[in-house]
Amino acid sequence: MLALTLEEFMVELNEGSIKNVGPTNKSATVKLFDVESAEAREFGDKRVKLVFEDDDGNELQVSLFPEHVRALVDDVEALEEESPVFE
């Protein structure tokens, strides 16, 4: 399931074209639940791309620098030691 929350978001749809309307203070939050597949691969020459997909074909891609990936791996390893999620 993909949940998308858009804040202060307004666009104009005119003859098939989408145009920003209003100030540039827009923000978004995306959540992908019930992920069925996840993979990591190179993205350019300095980043790692994490790709997550659910059963419905919704896909979320995240590009991270290696130091952020390492921090994420450390977080997961800490969860493995401390959290009942990994029991």
N, CA, C and O atoms as a CHARMM CRD file, in Angstrom:
* protein
*
  348
    1    1 MET  N      0.84700  -1.17900   0.00000 PROA 1      0.00000
    2    1 MET  CA     0.00000   0.00000   0.00000 PROA 1      0.00000
    3    1 MET  C      0.89000   1.23900   0.00000 PROA 1      0.00000
    4    1 MET  O      1.81400   1.34800   0.80600 PROA 1      0.00000
    5    2 LEU  N      0.61300   2.14600  -0.88400 PROA 2      0.00000
    6    2 LEU  CA     1.35300   3.39600  -0.98100 PROA 2      0.00000
    7    2 LEU  C      0.48800   4.51600  -0.41600 PROA 2      0.00000
    8    2 LEU  O     -0.64900   4.70900  -0.84800 PROA 2      0.00000
    9    3 ALA  N      1.02700   5.24700   0.54500 PROA 3      0.00000
   10    3 ALA  CA     0.33400   6.40900   1.11100 PROA 3      0.00000
   11    3 ALA  C      1.13300   7.65000   0.75000 PROA 3      0.00000
   12    3 ALA  O      2.33400   7.71400   1.01100 PROA 3      0.00000
   13    4 LEU  N      0.48700   8.61800   0.16400 PROA 4      0.00000
   14    4 LEU  CA     1.13200   9.84900  -0.27000 PROA 4      0.00000
   15    4 LEU  C      0.41300  11.03300   0.34700 PROA 4      0.00000
   16    4 LEU  O     -0.78600  11.21600   0.13600 PROA 4      0.00000
   17    5 THR  N      1.14300  11.84300   1.11400 PROA 5      0.00000
   18    5 THR  CA     0.59100  13.04600   1.72500 PROA 5      0.00000
   19    5 THR  C      1.29000  14.24600   1.11800 PROA 5      0.00000
   20    5 THR  O      2.51800  14.33800   1.14500 PROA 5      0.00000
   21    6 LEU  N      0.51700  15.15700   0.57400 PROA 6      0.00000
   22    6 LEU  CA     1.06000  16.36900  -0.03400 PROA 6      0.00000
   23    6 LEU  C      0.59600  17.57300   0.77100 PROA 6      0.00000
   24    6 LEU  O     -0.58800  17.70300   1.08400 PROA 6      0.00000
   25    7 GLU  N      1.52100  18.43900   1.10000 PROA 7      0.00000
   26    7 GLU  CA     1.20700  19.63000   1.88800 PROA 7      0.00000
   27    7 GLU  C      1.33300  20.88300   1.01700 PROA 7      0.00000
   28    7 GLU  O      2.25800  21.01400   0.21600 PROA 7      0.00000
   29    8 GLU  N      0.39600  21.77900   1.19100 PROA 8      0.00000
   30    8 GLU  CA     0.41700  23.05100   0.46500 PROA 8      0.00000
   31    8 GLU  C      0.58500  22.81100  -1.02900 PROA 8      0.00000
   32    8 GLU  O      1.36400  23.49500  -1.69200 PROA 8      0.00000
   33    9 PHE  N     -0.14300  21.84400  -1.54700 PROA 9      0.00000
   34    9 PHE  CA     0.06400  21.41600  -2.92200 PROA 9      0.00000
   35    9 PHE  C     -1.09300  21.85300  -3.79300 PROA 9      0.00000
   36    9 PHE  O     -2.24600  21.51100  -3.52900 PROA 9      0.00000
   37   10 MET  N     -0.78700  22.60000  -4.82000 PROA 10     0.00000
   38   10 MET  CA    -1.80300  22.98600  -5.78000 PROA 10     0.00000
   39   10 MET  C     -1.14500  23.07000  -7.15300 PROA 10     0.00000
   40   10 MET  O     -0.10100  23.70000  -7.32100 PROA 10     0.00000
   41   11 VAL  N     -1.77200  22.42600  -8.12300 PROA 11     0.00000
   42   11 VAL  CA    -1.28900  22.48900  -9.49500 PROA 11     0.00000
   43   11 VAL  C     -2.44800  22.87200 -10.39900 PROA 11     0.00000
   44   11 VAL  O     -3.61800  22.74400 -10.03900 PROA 11     0.00000
   45   12 GLU  N     -2.09200  23.33500 -11.55900 PROA 12     0.00000
   46   12 GLU  CA    -3.07900  23.68200 -12.57200 PROA 12     0.00000
   47   12 GLU  C     -2.95800  22.65400 -13.68700 PROA 12     0.00000
   48   12 GLU  O     -1.86100  22.39400 -14.18000 PROA 12     0.00000
   49   13 LEU  N     -4.06500  22.08000 -14.07700 PROA 13     0.00000
   50   13 LEU  CA    -4.09600  21.14300 -15.18800 PROA 13     0.00000
   51   13 LEU  C     -4.76800  21.85800 -16.35000 PROA 13     0.00000
   52   13 LEU  O     -5.95000  22.19400 -16.28200 PROA 13     0.00000
   53   14 ASN  N     -4.01200  22.08700 -17.41200 PROA 14     0.00000
   54   14 ASN  CA    -4.52700  22.84100 -18.55000 PROA 14     0.00000
   55   14 ASN  C     -4.11800  22.13200 -19.83100 PROA 14     0.00000
   56   14 ASN  O     -2.93500  22.07500 -20.16900 PROA 14     0.00000
   57   15 GLU  N     -5.09300  21.59800 -20.53600 PROA 15     0.00000
   58   15 GLU  CA    -4.87000  20.89500 -21.79600 PROA 15     0.00000
   59   15 GLU  C     -3.79800  19.81600 -21.66900 PROA 15     0.00000
   60   15 GLU  O     -2.93800  19.68700 -22.53900 PROA 15     0.00000
   61   16 GLY  N     -3.85100  19.04200 -20.58600 PROA 16     0.00000
   62   16 GLY  CA    -2.93900  17.93300 -20.39300 PROA 16     0.00000
   63   16 GLY  C     -1.60200  18.28500 -19.77800 PROA 16     0.00000
   64   16 GLY  O     -0.79000  17.39200 -19.53500 PROA 16     0.00000
   65   17 SER  N     -1.34800  19.55000 -19.51900 PROA 17     0.00000
   66   17 SER  CA    -0.09200  19.96400 -18.90100 PROA 17     0.00000
   67   17 SER  C     -0.31900  20.31100 -17.43700 PROA 17     0.00000
   68   17 SER  O     -1.33500  20.90600 -17.07500 PROA 17     0.00000
   69   18 ILE  N      0.64800  19.92800 -16.59400 PROA 18     0.00000
   70   18 ILE  CA     0.57000  20.23900 -15.17500 PROA 18     0.00000
   71   18 ILE  C      1.53000  21.37600 -14.88800 PROA 18     0.00000
   72   18 ILE  O      2.69300  21.33800 -15.29000 PROA 18     0.00000
   73   19 LYS  N      1.03500  22.39200 -14.18600 PROA 19     0.00000
   74   19 LYS  CA     1.83900  23.56800 -13.85900 PROA 19     0.00000
   75   19 LYS  C      1.71100  23.87500 -12.36800 PROA 19     0.00000
   76   19 LYS  O      0.61800  23.81300 -11.80400 PROA 19     0.00000
   77   20 ASN  N      2.83800  24.20500 -11.73600 PROA 20     0.00000
   78   20 ASN  CA     2.82900  24.60600 -10.33600 PROA 20     0.00000
   79   20 ASN  C      2.00100  25.87700 -10.16900 PROA 20     0.00000
   80   20 ASN  O      2.09300  26.79900 -10.97900 PROA 20     0.00000
   81   21 VAL  N      1.19500  25.91600  -9.11500 PROA 21     0.00000
   82   21 VAL  CA     0.41500  27.10200  -8.79400 PROA 21     0.00000
   83   21 VAL  C      0.76000  27.50000  -7.36700 PROA 21     0.00000
   84   21 VAL  O      0.77200  26.65600  -6.47100 PROA 21     0.00000
   85   22 GLY  N      1.03400  28.75800  -7.15400 PROA 22     0.00000
   86   22 GLY  CA     1.31200  29.24000  -5.80900 PROA 22     0.00000
   87   22 GLY  C      2.78300  29.18700  -5.46300 PROA 22     0.00000
   88   22 GLY  O      3.63000  28.97100  -6.33000 PROA 22     0.00000
   89   23 PRO  N      3.08800  29.38900  -4.17000 PROA 23     0.00000
   90   23 PRO  CA     4.49200  29.44500  -3.72900 PROA 23     0.00000
   91   23 PRO  C      5.15500  28.06600  -3.77800 PROA 23     0.00000
   92   23 PRO  O      4.48900  27.05000  -3.97900 PROA 23     0.00000
   93   24 THR  N      6.45200  28.05200  -3.59300 PROA 24     0.00000
   94   24 THR  CA     7.22400  26.81000  -3.67100 PROA 24     0.00000
   95   24 THR  C      7.43900  26.18100  -2.29700 PROA 24     0.00000
   96   24 THR  O      8.50100  25.61700  -2.03500 PROA 24     0.00000
   97   25 ASN  N      6.45600  26.27100  -1.42900 PROA 25     0.00000
   98   25 ASN  CA     6.58200  25.73300  -0.07000 PROA 25     0.00000
   99   25 ASN  C      5.94600  24.34400   0.05900 PROA 25     0.00000
  100   25 ASN  O      5.52100  23.96200   1.15000 PROA 25     0.00000
  101   26 LYS  N      5.87900  23.60400  -1.01600 PROA 26     0.00000
  102   26 LYS  CA     5.25300  22.29900  -1.00700 PROA 26     0.00000
  103   26 LYS  C      6.16100  21.26400  -0.35500 PROA 26     0.00000
  104   26 LYS  O      7.38500  21.39500  -0.38400 PROA 26     0.00000
  105   27 SER  N      5.56000  20.23900   0.23200 PROA 27     0.00000
  106   27 SER  CA     6.32000  19.13100   0.78300 PROA 27     0.00000
  107   27 SER  C      5.48600  17.86400   0.63100 PROA 27     0.00000
  108   27 SER  O      4.27300  17.92700   0.42900 PROA 27     0.00000
  109   28 ALA  N      6.14800  16.71500   0.73000 PROA 28     0.00000
  110   28 ALA  CA     5.44700  15.44600   0.57200 PROA 28     0.00000
  111   28 ALA  C      6.02000  14.41100   1.52400 PROA 28     0.00000
  112   28 ALA  O      7.19800  14.45100   1.87900 PROA 28     0.00000
  113   29 THR  N      5.17100  13.49300   1.92600 PROA 29     0.00000
  114   29 THR  CA     5.56800  12.33400   2.70900 PROA 29     0.00000
  115   29 THR  C      5.04500  11.11000   1.97200 PROA 29     0.00000
  116   29 THR  O      3.87300  11.05100   1.59900 PROA 29     0.00000
  117   30 VAL  N      5.92100  10.13600   1.76700 PROA 30     0.00000
  118   30 VAL  CA     5.52900   8.91000   1.08300 PROA 30     0.00000
  119   30 VAL  C      5.82300   7.73100   2.00500 PROA 30     0.00000
  120   30 VAL  O      6.90000   7.63700   2.59300 PROA 30     0.00000
  121   31 LYS  N      4.84800   6.83700   2.11800 PROA 31     0.00000
  122   31 LYS  CA     5.00800   5.63200   2.93000 PROA 31     0.00000
  123   31 LYS  C      4.60500   4.44100   2.07500 PROA 31     0.00000
  124   31 LYS  O      3.55500   4.45100   1.43300 PROA 31     0.00000
  125   32 LEU  N      5.44500   3.42100   2.07200 PROA 32     0.00000
  126   32 LEU  CA     5.14400   2.19800   1.34100 PROA 32     0.00000
  127   32 LEU  C      5.09600   1.05100   2.34100 PROA 32     0.00000
  128   32 LEU  O      6.09600   0.73200   2.98300 PROA 32     0.00000
  129   33 PHE  N      3.92800   0.43700   2.46600 PROA 33     0.00000
  130   33 PHE  CA     3.71600  -0.64500   3.42100 PROA 33     0.00000
  131   33 PHE  C      3.65500  -1.97900   2.67900 PROA 33     0.00000
  132   33 PHE  O      3.45500  -2.01600   1.46500 PROA 33     0.00000
  133   34 ASP  N      3.82700  -3.05600   3.41200 PROA 34     0.00000
  134   34 ASP  CA     3.72700  -4.40900   2.84800 PROA 34     0.00000
  135   34 ASP  C      4.68300  -4.60000   1.67400 PROA 34     0.00000
  136   34 ASP  O      4.29900  -5.09000   0.61200 PROA 34     0.00000
  137   35 VAL  N      5.92500  -4.20500   1.88900 PROA 35     0.00000
  138   35 VAL  CA     6.95100  -4.32900   0.84900 PROA 35     0.00000
  139   35 VAL  C      7.22000  -5.80300   0.58000 PROA 35     0.00000
  140   35 VAL  O      7.41900  -6.58600   1.50900 PROA 35     0.00000
  141   36 GLU  N      7.22300  -6.17500  -0.69400 PROA 36     0.00000
  142   36 GLU  CA     7.46600  -7.55800  -1.09600 PROA 36     0.00000
  143   36 GLU  C      8.89700  -7.77600  -1.57000 PROA 36     0.00000
  144   36 GLU  O      9.41200  -8.89100  -1.47700 PROA 36     0.00000
  145   37 SER  N      9.54700  -6.73300  -2.07500 PROA 37     0.00000
  146   37 SER  CA    10.93600  -6.88400  -2.50600 PROA 37     0.00000
  147   37 SER  C     11.70400  -5.60900  -2.18600 PROA 37     0.00000
  148   37 SER  O     11.16200  -4.50400  -2.20200 PROA 37     0.00000
  149   38 ALA  N     12.98800  -5.80500  -1.89600 PROA 38     0.00000
  150   38 ALA  CA    13.88100  -4.68000  -1.60600 PROA 38     0.00000
  151   38 ALA  C     15.25100  -5.03000  -2.16500 PROA 38     0.00000
  152   38 ALA  O     15.70400  -6.16900  -2.05500 PROA 38     0.00000
  153   39 GLU  N     15.90400  -4.05000  -2.76200 PROA 39     0.00000
  154   39 GLU  CA    17.24700  -4.27600  -3.27800 PROA 39     0.00000
  155   39 GLU  C     18.07200  -3.00400  -3.18700 PROA 39     0.00000
  156   39 GLU  O     17.54200  -1.89500  -3.11700 PROA 39     0.00000
  157   40 ALA  N     19.37700  -3.19700  -3.18900 PROA 40     0.00000
  158   40 ALA  CA    20.32200  -2.08100  -3.19300 PROA 40     0.00000
  159   40 ALA  C     21.19000  -2.21500  -4.43600 PROA 40     0.00000
  160   40 ALA  O     21.60500  -3.31500  -4.80100 PROA 40     0.00000
  161   41 ARG  N     21.46100  -1.07300  -5.09000 PROA 41     0.00000
  162   41 ARG  CA    22.33400  -1.09600  -6.26600 PROA 41     0.00000
  163   41 ARG  C     23.04900   0.23200  -6.39200 PROA 41     0.00000
  164   41 ARG  O     22.68600   1.21200  -5.74200 PROA 41     0.00000
  165   42 GLU  N     24.06200   0.25800  -7.22900 PROA 42     0.00000
  166   42 GLU  CA    24.81500   1.49200  -7.45200 PROA 42     0.00000
  167   42 GLU  C     23.92700   2.52600  -8.13300 PROA 42     0.00000
  168   42 GLU  O     23.06400   2.19100  -8.94400 PROA 42     0.00000
  169   43 PHE  N     24.15600   3.77600  -7.78900 PROA 43     0.00000
  170   43 PHE  CA    23.44000   4.88100  -8.42200 PROA 43     0.00000
  171   43 PHE  C     24.47100   5.95600  -8.70800 PROA 43     0.00000
  172   43 PHE  O     24.91600   6.65800  -7.80000 PROA 43     0.00000
  173   44 GLY  N     24.84500   6.08200  -9.95500 PROA 44     0.00000
  174   44 GLY  CA    25.91300   7.01200 -10.29200 PROA 44     0.00000
  175   44 GLY  C     27.22400   6.48400  -9.74800 PROA 44     0.00000
  176   44 GLY  O     27.38500   5.27700  -9.56800 PROA 44     0.00000
  177   45 ASP  N     28.15500   7.37500  -9.48500 PROA 45     0.00000
  178   45 ASP  CA    29.45500   6.92800  -8.99500 PROA 45     0.00000
  179   45 ASP  C     29.66900   7.22300  -7.51800 PROA 45     0.00000
  180   45 ASP  O     30.75200   6.97200  -6.99000 PROA 45     0.00000
  181   46 LYS  N     28.63400   7.76200  -6.83000 PROA 46     0.00000
  182   46 LYS  CA    28.82300   8.12600  -5.42500 PROA 46     0.00000
  183   46 LYS  C     27.68100   7.71400  -4.50900 PROA 46     0.00000
  184   46 LYS  O     27.74200   7.95800  -3.30400 PROA 46     0.00000
  185   47 ARG  N     26.65900   7.10500  -5.04800 PROA 47     0.00000
  186   47 ARG  CA    25.48700   6.81200  -4.22100 PROA 47     0.00000
  187   47 ARG  C     25.02300   5.37500  -4.34800 PROA 47     0.00000
  188   47 ARG  O     25.42700   4.63700  -5.24800 PROA 47     0.00000
  189   48 VAL  N     24.16500   5.00800  -3.41900 PROA 48     0.00000
  190   48 VAL  CA    23.51400   3.70200  -3.42000 PROA 48     0.00000
  191   48 VAL  C     22.01400   3.95900  -3.54200 PROA 48     0.00000
  192   48 VAL  O     21.45900   4.81300  -2.85000 PROA 48     0.00000
  193   49 LYS  N     21.37300   3.21100  -4.42800 PROA 49     0.00000
  194   49 LYS  CA    19.91900   3.34600  -4.57500 PROA 49     0.00000
  195   49 LYS  C     19.26400   2.14800  -3.90600 PROA 49     0.00000
  196   49 LYS  O     19.60100   1.00100  -4.19900 PROA 49     0.00000
  197   50 LEU  N     18.33100   2.41900  -3.01200 PROA 50     0.00000
  198   50 LEU  CA    17.50400   1.38800  -2.40100 PROA 50     0.00000
  199   50 LEU  C     16.15400   1.40700  -3.10900 PROA 50     0.00000
  200   50 LEU  O     15.54500   2.46500  -3.26200 PROA 50     0.00000
  201   51 VAL  N     15.69000   0.24600  -3.53700 PROA 51     0.00000
  202   51 VAL  CA    14.43600   0.15100  -4.28300 PROA 51     0.00000
  203   51 VAL  C     13.51600  -0.81300  -3.54200 PROA 51     0.00000
  204   51 VAL  O     13.89800  -1.94700  -3.24900 PROA 51     0.00000
  205   52 PHE  N     12.30700  -0.35900  -3.24200 PROA 52     0.00000
  206   52 PHE  CA    11.30700  -1.14700  -2.52800 PROA 52     0.00000
  207   52 PHE  C     10.05600  -1.23100  -3.39500 PROA 52     0.00000
  208   52 PHE  O      9.65400  -0.24600  -4.01400 PROA 52     0.00000
  209   53 GLU  N      9.43800  -2.42300  -3.43600 PROA 53     0.00000
  210   53 GLU  CA     8.23100  -2.59400  -4.23500 PROA 53     0.00000
  211   53 GLU  C      7.22700  -3.45200  -3.48100 PROA 53     0.00000
  212   53 GLU  O      7.60200  -4.39400  -2.78300 PROA 53     0.00000
  213   54 ASP  N      5.93300  -3.11600  -3.62800 PROA 54     0.00000
  214   54 ASP  CA     4.88600  -3.91600  -3.00500 PROA 54     0.00000
  215   54 ASP  C      4.19800  -4.79400  -4.04600 PROA 54     0.00000
  216   54 ASP  O      4.54300  -4.75100  -5.22700 PROA 54     0.00000
  217   55 ASP  N      3.21900  -5.59300  -3.60300 PROA 55     0.00000
  218   55 ASP  CA     2.49100  -6.51000  -4.49900 PROA 55     0.00000
  219   55 ASP  C      1.71900  -5.79200  -5.59800 PROA 55     0.00000
  220   55 ASP  O      1.48600  -6.35600  -6.66600 PROA 55     0.00000
  221   56 ASP  N      1.32300  -4.55300  -5.33900 PROA 56     0.00000
  222   56 ASP  CA     0.52500  -3.80200  -6.30400 PROA 56     0.00000
  223   56 ASP  C      1.37800  -3.12600  -7.37300 PROA 56     0.00000
  224   56 ASP  O      0.84200  -2.47800  -8.27100 PROA 56     0.00000
  225   57 GLY  N      2.70000  -3.27100  -7.28600 PROA 57     0.00000
  226   57 GLY  CA     3.58000  -2.64200  -8.26500 PROA 57     0.00000
  227   57 GLY  C      3.99700  -1.23500  -7.88900 PROA 57     0.00000
  228   57 GLY  O      4.68900  -0.57000  -8.65900 PROA 57     0.00000
  229   58 ASN  N      3.58400  -0.76600  -6.70500 PROA 58     0.00000
  230   58 ASN  CA     4.05000   0.53800  -6.24200 PROA 58     0.00000
  231   58 ASN  C      5.53100   0.42100  -5.90900 PROA 58     0.00000
  232   58 ASN  O      5.96400  -0.56700  -5.31500 PROA 58     0.00000
  233   59 GLU  N      6.30000   1.42300  -6.28900 PROA 59     0.00000
  234   59 GLU  CA     7.74300   1.37500  -6.08200 PROA 59     0.00000
  235   59 GLU  C      8.22300   2.66200  -5.43400 PROA 59     0.00000
  236   59 GLU  O      7.75600   3.75500  -5.75100 PROA 59     0.00000
  237   60 LEU  N      9.16400   2.50200  -4.52300 PROA 60     0.00000
  238   60 LEU  CA     9.79100   3.63600  -3.85500 PROA 60     0.00000
  239   60 LEU  C     11.29400   3.49300  -4.03400 PROA 60     0.00000
  240   60 LEU  O     11.86000   2.44300  -3.73100 PROA 60     0.00000
  241   61 GLN  N     11.94400   4.54700  -4.52700 PROA 61     0.00000
  242   61 GLN  CA    13.38700   4.54000  -4.70800 PROA 61     0.00000
  243   61 GLN  C     13.99400   5.62700  -3.83700 PROA 61     0.00000
  244   61 GLN  O     13.48600   6.74600  -3.76800 PROA 61     0.00000
  245   62 VAL  N     15.10000   5.27600  -3.16800 PROA 62     0.00000
  246   62 VAL  CA    15.78900   6.21100  -2.29300 PROA 62     0.00000
  247   62 VAL  C     17.26400   6.17600  -2.65100 PROA 62     0.00000
  248   62 VAL  O     17.86500   5.10300  -2.71000 PROA 62     0.00000
  249   63 SER  N     17.84600   7.33600  -2.88900 PROA 63     0.00000
  250   63 SER  CA    19.26900   7.44200  -3.19000 PROA 63     0.00000
  251   63 SER  C     19.99200   7.97400  -1.96100 PROA 63     0.00000
  252   63 SER  O     19.63600   9.02500  -1.42900 PROA 63     0.00000
  253   64 LEU  N     21.02000   7.23700  -1.50700 PROA 64     0.00000
  254   64 LEU  CA    21.75200   7.61000  -0.30300 PROA 64     0.00000
  255   64 LEU  C     23.25300   7.58600  -0.56200 PROA 64     0.00000
  256   64 LEU  O     23.74300   6.82000  -1.39300 PROA 64     0.00000
  257   65 PHE  N     23.97300   8.43700   0.16300 PROA 65     0.00000
  258   65 PHE  CA    25.42800   8.36600   0.15200 PROA 65     0.00000
  259   65 PHE  C     25.84200   7.17300   1.00600 PROA 65     0.00000
  260   65 PHE  O     25.11300   6.79200   1.92200 PROA 65     0.00000
  261   66 PRO  N     27.00400   6.57600   0.72300 PROA 66     0.00000
  262   66 PRO  CA    27.43600   5.38700   1.46000 PROA 66     0.00000
  263   66 PRO  C     27.43900   5.55100   2.97600 PROA 66     0.00000
  264   66 PRO  O     27.10600   4.60400   3.68900 PROA 66     0.00000
  265   67 GLU  N     27.80200   6.71100   3.48600 PROA 67     0.00000
  266   67 GLU  CA    27.81500   6.88200   4.94300 PROA 67     0.00000
  267   67 GLU  C     26.42100   6.78300   5.54900 PROA 67     0.00000
  268   67 GLU  O     26.27100   6.34600   6.69000 PROA 67     0.00000
  269   68 HSD  N     25.39900   7.18500   4.79300 PROA 68     0.00000
  270   68 HSD  CA    24.02300   7.05200   5.27800 PROA 68     0.00000
  271   68 HSD  C     23.57600   5.59600   5.24400 PROA 68     0.00000
  272   68 HSD  O     22.83700   5.14500   6.11900 PROA 68     0.00000
  273   69 VAL  N     24.02800   4.86300   4.22700 PROA 69     0.00000
  274   69 VAL  CA    23.71200   3.43200   4.15100 PROA 69     0.00000
  275   69 VAL  C     24.35800   2.70500   5.32200 PROA 69     0.00000
  276   69 VAL  O     23.72400   1.86200   5.95600 PROA 69     0.00000
  277   70 ARG  N     25.62200   3.02800   5.61200 PROA 70     0.00000
  278   70 ARG  CA    26.30200   2.38300   6.73600 PROA 70     0.00000
  279   70 ARG  C     25.58800   2.66900   8.05600 PROA 70     0.00000
  280   70 ARG  O     25.46000   1.77800   8.89500 PROA 70     0.00000
  281   71 ALA  N     25.12600   3.89700   8.24300 PROA 71     0.00000
  282   71 ALA  CA    24.39000   4.25000   9.46300 PROA 71     0.00000
  283   71 ALA  C     23.08700   3.45500   9.53500 PROA 71     0.00000
  284   71 ALA  O     22.68900   3.01100  10.61200 PROA 71     0.00000
  285   72 LEU  N     22.43300   3.27600   8.41200 PROA 72     0.00000
  286   72 LEU  CA    21.19800   2.49900   8.36700 PROA 72     0.00000
  287   72 LEU  C     21.47800   1.03200   8.70800 PROA 72     0.00000
  288   72 LEU  O     20.71900   0.41200   9.45300 PROA 72     0.00000
  289   73 VAL  N     22.54200   0.49000   8.17700 PROA 73     0.00000
  290   73 VAL  CA    22.93100  -0.89000   8.49600 PROA 73     0.00000
  291   73 VAL  C     23.21800  -1.02900   9.98800 PROA 73     0.00000
  292   73 VAL  O     22.81800  -2.01500  10.60800 PROA 73     0.00000
  293   74 ASP  N     23.90200  -0.05400  10.56400 PROA 74     0.00000
  294   74 ASP  CA    24.16200  -0.06800  12.01600 PROA 74     0.00000
  295   74 ASP  C     22.85600  -0.06900  12.80800 PROA 74     0.00000
  296   74 ASP  O     22.73000  -0.78000  13.80500 PROA 74     0.00000
  297   75 ASP  N     21.88400   0.73000  12.36100 PROA 75     0.00000
  298   75 ASP  CA    20.57900   0.77400  13.03500 PROA 75     0.00000
  299   75 ASP  C     19.89000  -0.59000  12.98900 PROA 75     0.00000
  300   75 ASP  O     19.32300  -1.03900  13.98500 PROA 75     0.00000
  301   76 VAL  N     19.94100  -1.23900  11.83700 PROA 76     0.00000
  302   76 VAL  CA    19.30800  -2.55400  11.68600 PROA 76     0.00000
  303   76 VAL  C     20.01900  -3.58300  12.56600 PROA 76     0.00000
  304   76 VAL  O     19.37000  -4.40500  13.21200 PROA 76     0.00000
  305   77 GLU  N     21.33400  -3.53800  12.58800 PROA 77     0.00000
  306   77 GLU  CA    22.07800  -4.46900  13.44000 PROA 77     0.00000
  307   77 GLU  C     21.74200  -4.26400  14.91500 PROA 77     0.00000
  308   77 GLU  O     21.63800  -5.23500  15.66400 PROA 77     0.00000
  309   78 ALA  N     21.57300  -3.02700  15.33500 PROA 78     0.00000
  310   78 ALA  CA    21.18400  -2.75100  16.71500 PROA 78     0.00000
  311   78 ALA  C     19.78500  -3.30300  16.99900 PROA 78     0.00000
  312   78 ALA  O     19.53600  -3.84500  18.07600 PROA 78     0.00000
  313   79 LEU  N     18.88000  -3.16500  16.03900 PROA 79     0.00000
  314   79 LEU  CA    17.54100  -3.72500  16.20600 PROA 79     0.00000
  315   79 LEU  C     17.58700  -5.24100  16.33100 PROA 79     0.00000
  316   79 LEU  O     16.84700  -5.82400  17.12300 PROA 79     0.00000
  317   80 GLU  N     18.44900  -5.87400  15.55800 PROA 80     0.00000
  318   80 GLU  CA    18.57300  -7.33500  15.62000 PROA 80     0.00000
  319   80 GLU  C     18.96500  -7.78600  17.02600 PROA 80     0.00000
  320   80 GLU  O     18.51500  -8.83400  17.48900 PROA 80     0.00000
  321   81 GLU  N     19.78300  -7.01700  17.69400 PROA 81     0.00000
  322   81 GLU  CA    20.24600  -7.36400  19.04300 PROA 81     0.00000
  323   81 GLU  C     19.22600  -7.03900  20.12400 PROA 81     0.00000
  324   81 GLU  O     19.17200  -7.72200  21.14700 PROA 81     0.00000
  325   82 GLU  N     18.41300  -5.99900  19.91300 PROA 82     0.00000
  326   82 GLU  CA    17.58000  -5.46500  20.98400 PROA 82     0.00000
  327   82 GLU  C     16.08300  -5.63700  20.79700 PROA 82     0.00000
  328   82 GLU  O     15.34200  -5.66300  21.78000 PROA 82     0.00000
  329   83 SER  N     15.62700  -5.75200  19.58000 PROA 83     0.00000
  330   83 SER  CA    14.18800  -5.69800  19.31500 PROA 83     0.00000
  331   83 SER  C     13.56000  -7.08400  19.18100 PROA 83     0.00000
  332   83 SER  O     14.16100  -7.98900  18.60200 PROA 83     0.00000
  333   84 PRO  N     12.35300  -7.24600  19.71600 PROA 84     0.00000
  334   84 PRO  CA    11.63800  -8.50500  19.53800 PROA 84     0.00000
  335   84 PRO  C     11.19700  -8.73100  18.08600 PROA 84     0.00000
  336   84 PRO  O     10.76800  -9.83100  17.73600 PROA 84     0.00000
  337   85 VAL  N     11.29700  -7.72300  17.26000 PROA 85     0.00000
  338   85 VAL  CA    10.92800  -7.86200  15.85400 PROA 85     0.00000
  339   85 VAL  C     11.74400  -8.96800  15.18600 PROA 85     0.00000
  340   85 VAL  O     11.23600  -9.66100  14.30400 PROA 85     0.00000
  341   86 PHE  N     12.99800  -9.14000  15.59600 PROA 86     0.00000
  342   86 PHE  CA    13.88900 -10.09200  14.96100 PROA 86     0.00000
  343   86 PHE  C     13.91400 -11.45800  15.66600 PROA 86     0.00000
  344   86 PHE  O     14.77400 -12.28500  15.36300 PROA 86     0.00000
  345   87 GLU  N     13.00400 -11.70100  16.58300 PROA 87     0.00000
  346   87 GLU  CA    12.96700 -12.99600  17.28000 PROA 87     0.00000
  347   87 GLU  C     12.33400 -14.04600  16.42800 PROA 87     0.00000
  348   87 GLU  O     12.21800 -15.19700  16.85100 PROA 87     0.00000
